[in-house]
């Protein structure tokens, strides 16, 4: 046996560090990705007690707790995130190299999709709705791009919609859609401001409360740099960590904000919101559909990916 290669559970490397059995690592990854001992057992064709025993064996080897047991399912610890980041790609590559066919229980596994909550709810989920009637199972997670990409690298998600193109070769991405940012307010504020932003720039908005989704004002700061060529230095009057909440507050008259056009199209069409400025070159951001390289083990991942790319051409 190669002393540096994978050995049986409980073995050691020359330096004395324990060597995990590949079966234990495969079970760990199944639990990590499915979020449940029971779900992992179904994916692996094992009994739930066997999965529990294998995870406990791996926890004894590492000397650390890998999963926090919850009333329903489990939550990975920081140690589990680190272990998944190190073993997911090699185990997936090993399975692909071995030419393992996808089993029926793997084909039924859910597709784990993540991205910005407002984009998921307004565009993505309606586009994917037909797939659920065809038997595709979806597990959707809203969140910010940076942590979602870290979880994608570790195998927690199959697909992530990112607000920027990831760097490096660990992930592959394709452009999904362009979102145009627009400066908007309710009619009561628009009537007060009128056309002055085009003539006076940011000074025209003095006295109008700023509503945003984060204290560091990322979207508004980008708009200021791109359109006005200056730095946004004012604080937000109202911060809501969800662009849908920002939309609701501004529509109700809380102040002005910068939103992606797709999110407020209905309000613009009805007159509930009014553009405060119409620059010839509005700021645009590209969203990317991102996944780990290689053929996904679950063919439904490809179905979801292809449908999103097709829908993105119309967005």
C-alpha positions in Angstrom: 0.0 0.0 0.0 1.2 3.5 -0.8 2.0 5.0 2.6 1.0 8.5 1.3 -2.2 7.4 -0.4 -5.6 7.0 1.2 -5.6 4.3 3.8 -8.3 2.7 5.9 -10.1 4.6 8.5 -8.1 5.0 11.6 -4.7 4.8 9.7 -2.0 7.4 9.8 0.3 9.2 7.4 4.0 9.1 8.1 3.7 12.4 10.1 1.1 10.8 12.3 -2.0 12.6 10.9 -5.0 10.3 10.5 -6.0 9.3 7.0 -9.7 9.3 6.2 -11.2 6.4 4.3 -12.5 7.6 0.9 -15.9 6.1 1.8 -16.1 8.4 4.8 -15.2 11.4 2.7 -17.8 10.5 0.1 -20.4 10.2 2.9 -19.3 13.4 4.4 -19.6 15.3 1.1 -23.1 13.8 0.5 -24.2 15.0 4.0 -22.6 18.4 3.4 -24.3 18.9 0.1 -27.7 17.6 1.0 -27.9 19.1 4.5 -29.3 15.9 6.1 -28.1 12.4 7.1 -31.4 11.0 5.8 -31.1 12.7 2.4 -27.4 11.6 2.1 -28.4 8.0 2.9 -30.9 8.1 0.0 -28.3 9.5 -2.3 -25.7 6.9 -1.4 -28.0 3.9 -1.1 -27.1 3.5 2.5 -29.1 3.3 5.7 -29.4 6.4 7.8 -27.6 4.7 10.8 -24.7 3.8 8.5 -24.3 7.4 7.5 -24.5 8.5 11.1 -21.8 6.0 12.1 -19.5 7.0 9.2 -19.8 10.7 10.1 -19.0 10.0 13.7 -16.0 8.0 12.6 -14.7 10.9 10.5 -15.3 13.3 13.4 -13.3 11.0 15.7 -10.5 11.0 13.1 -10.5 14.8 12.7 -11.0 15.4 16.4 -13.6 18.1 15.5 -17.3 18.3 15.1 -18.3 18.5 11.5 -22.0 19.0 11.7 -24.3 20.7 14.1 -27.4 18.5 14.6 -30.6 20.5 14.1 -34.3 19.6 14.6 -34.4 19.0 10.9 -31.2 18.2 9.2 -27.7 19.4 10.0 -25.6 22.5 9.6 -21.9 22.3 8.7 -19.4 23.7 11.1 -16.4 25.9 10.0 -14.3 22.7 10.0 -16.8 21.1 7.6 -16.6 24.1 5.2 -12.9 23.8 5.2 -12.8 20.0 4.6 -15.4 20.3 1.8 -13.4 22.9 0.1 -10.4 20.6 0.1 -12.0 17.3 -0.9 -15.0 18.2 -3.1 -13.2 18.8 -6.4 -10.8 15.7 -6.0 -13.7 13.4 -5.2 -15.8 14.7 -8.1 -12.9 14.3 -10.4 -12.3 10.8 -9.2 -15.9 9.8 -9.8 -15.8 11.3 -13.3 -12.5 9.6 -14.1 -14.0 6.3 -13.0 -16.8 6.7 -15.4 -19.5 6.1 -12.9 -23.0 6.4 -14.4 -25.4 8.6 -12.6 -27.7 6.4 -10.6 -31.5 6.9 -10.4 -31.3 8.2 -6.9 -28.7 10.7 -7.9 -30.9 11.9 -10.8 -33.6 12.7 -8.2 -31.3 14.8 -6.1 -32.3 18.5 -5.8 -30.6 21.2 -7.7 -29.1 23.7 -5.3 -29.3 27.2 -6.8 -28.2 30.4 -5.1 -28.1 34.1 -6.0 -29.5 37.6 -5.1 -32.9 37.2 -3.5 -34.6 39.9 -5.6 -33.4 38.4 -8.8 -34.3 34.9 -7.8 -37.8 35.9 -6.8 -38.6 38.2 -9.7 -37.0 36.5 -12.7 -35.4 33.2 -11.9 -38.1 31.3 -10.1 -40.8 32.2 -12.6 -38.5 31.0 -15.4 -37.9 27.7 -13.7 -41.5 27.0 -12.6 -42.2 24.6 -15.5 -39.3 22.3 -14.4 -41.0 21.4 -11.1 -43.9 19.9 -12.9 -41.4 17.8 -14.8 -40.0 16.3 -11.6 -37.0 18.6 -11.1 -36.4 19.4 -7.4 -35.0 22.8 -6.5 -33.4 24.1 -3.4 -32.9 27.9 -3.6 -30.7 30.0 -1.3 -30.6 33.8 -1.4 -27.5 35.7 -0.4 -24.5 37.9 -1.3 -22.2 36.8 -4.1 -18.9 36.4 -2.2 -20.1 33.9 0.4 -22.2 32.1 -2.1 -19.2 31.6 -4.4 -17.2 30.2 -1.4 -20.0 27.8 -0.8 -20.1 26.9 -4.5 -16.4 26.0 -4.4 -17.0 23.8 -1.4 -19.9 22.0 -3.1 -22.8 23.5 -1.2 -24.5 24.7 -4.4 -24.7 23.5 -8.0 -25.2 26.9 -9.6 -24.8 30.5 -8.3 -25.9 33.7 -10.0 -23.1 36.1 -9.3 -23.2 39.9 -9.5 -19.6 39.8 -10.9 -17.5 37.4 -12.9 -15.5 35.1 -10.5 -11.7 35.0 -11.0 -9.5 32.0 -11.3 -10.1 28.5 -12.7 -12.0 27.0 -9.8 -15.3 28.2 -11.3 -16.7 28.6 -14.7 -19.3 31.3 -15.6 -21.3 32.6 -18.5 -23.0 36.0 -18.8 -26.7 35.7 -17.8 -28.2 39.2 -18.0 -27.4 42.9 -17.9 -29.1 45.0 -15.3 -29.4 48.7 -15.8 -29.4 51.0 -12.8 -31.9 53.8 -12.6 -32.3 56.7 -10.1 -36.0 56.8 -8.9 -38.4 58.3 -6.4 -42.1 58.5 -5.8 -44.0 61.3 -7.7 -44.1 63.5 -4.6 -40.3 63.8 -4.6 -40.0 63.7 -8.4 -42.2 66.8 -8.6 -40.0 68.6 -6.1 -36.8 67.6 -7.9 -38.1 67.9 -11.5 -35.3 67.9 -14.1 -32.7 69.4 -11.9 -30.4 66.3 -11.5 -29.6 66.6 -15.2 -28.6 70.2 -14.8 -27.3 70.4 -11.2 -26.1 66.9 -10.5 -26.3 65.5 -7.0 -26.9 68.9 -5.5 -30.5 68.7 -6.8 -31.2 65.8 -4.4 -30.2 67.8 -1.3 -32.9 67.4 1.3 -34.3 64.2 -0.3 -33.8 61.1 1.9 -31.6 58.3 0.5 -32.8 54.8 0.8 -30.4 51.9 0.2 -29.9 48.2 1.0 -26.5 48.5 2.7 -24.7 51.1 4.8 -21.8 51.3 2.3 -24.2 52.3 -0.5 -22.7 50.1 -3.2 -25.3 50.6 -6.0 -25.7 54.3 -5.3 -22.0 54.9 -5.1 -21.5 53.2 -8.5 -24.2 55.4 -10.0 -22.6 58.5 -8.6 -19.2 57.6 -10.0 -20.5 56.6 -13.4 -23.2 59.3 -14.0 -22.1 62.3 -11.9 -18.3 61.6 -11.9 -18.1 62.3 -8.2 -18.1 60.5 -4.9 -21.2 59.9 -2.9 -20.6 61.2 0.6 -24.0 61.4 2.2 -25.4 58.7 4.6 -28.5 56.7 4.0 -31.7 57.8 5.8 -33.2 54.3 5.6 -31.3 51.0 5.1 -33.2 47.8 4.2 -31.1 44.7 3.4 -33.3 43.6 0.5 -33.9 45.6 -2.7 -37.5 44.6 -2.6 -37.8 46.4 0.7 -36.0 49.4 -0.8 -38.5 49.3 -3.6 -41.5 49.2 -1.3 -40.1 52.1 0.9 -39.3 54.4 -2.0 -42.7 53.7 -3.7 -44.3 54.7 -0.4 -42.5 58.0 -0.5 -39.5 57.4 1.8 -37.0 59.1 -0.5 -35.0 58.3 -3.5 -32.8 55.3 -4.5 -31.0 53.5 -7.3 -32.5 50.2 -8.4 -32.0 47.8 -11.2 -34.6 48.5 -13.9 -36.0 45.0 -14.0 -37.0 45.2 -10.4 -39.1 48.4 -10.7 -40.5 48.1 -14.3 -44.0 47.7 -13.1 -43.8 50.7 -10.8 -42.3 52.8 -13.6 -45.0 51.8 -16.0 -47.8 52.6 -13.6 -46.2 55.9 -12.5 -45.8 54.8 -8.9 -42.1 55.6 -9.4 -40.5 58.2 -11.6 -37.0 58.4 -13.0 -35.1 61.4 -11.6 -32.4 61.3 -14.3 -32.1 59.8 -17.8 -28.4 59.7 -18.6 -27.4 58.7 -22.1 -25.0 56.1 -20.6 -26.6 54.6 -17.5 -24.5 52.2 -15.4 -25.0 48.5 -16.2 -23.9 45.5 -14.3 -23.7 41.9 -15.7 -24.9 38.9 -13.7 -23.1 35.6 -14.4 -24.4 32.0 -14.0 -21.5 30.2 -12.3 -20.7 26.6 -11.5 -17.8 24.3 -10.8 -15.9 22.9 -13.8 -16.7 19.5 -15.1 -19.9 17.5 -15.9 -22.4 17.8 -13.1 -23.3 14.4 -11.6 -27.0 15.4 -11.5 -28.3 15.9 -15.1 -31.0 18.2 -13.7 -28.3 20.8 -13.0 -27.8 21.0 -16.8 -31.5 21.4 -17.4 -31.7 24.3 -14.9 -28.6 25.9 -16.4 -29.8 25.7 -20.0 -33.2 27.0 -19.2 -31.7 30.0 -17.3 -29.4 30.8 -20.1 -32.3 30.7 -22.6 -34.5 32.9 -20.3 -31.6 35.3 -19.8 -31.6 36.1 -23.5 -35.0 37.7 -23.0 -34.2 39.5 -19.7 
